[in-house]
Amino acid sequence: MKTLRERIEVDLVKFTESVSKANKLEFTKEESTIFELSKMYAQDSKSWLDKGDLDTSFSSISYAHGLLDAILKIKHVIE
């Protein structure tokens, strides 16, 4: 079983991979705002991870994934 730190680290890598897909898309102004927010939450997750606050880091990366997944779903990149 992975530790919480390991799960967060894996999620950060997966998020970066999803951002690579999203960077190829064109966004409306609203979608662009949400995309930028998702990246800010991921950056927050990294900061909290570096500070050792794993719970907040995990919450932040989970929220970042949710925002990004919503955009990718709207754009029909994921099912």
Sequence and secondary structure as in RCSB ss.txt:
>XXXX:A:sequence
MKTLRERIEVDLVKFTESVSKANKLEFTKEESTIFELSKMYAQDSKSWLDKGDLDTSFSSISYAHGLLDAILKIK
HVIE
>XXXX:A:secstr
   HHHHHHHHHHHHHHHHHHHTTS   HHHHHHHHHHHHHHHHHHHHHHHT HHHHHHHHHHHHHHHHHHHHHT
TS  
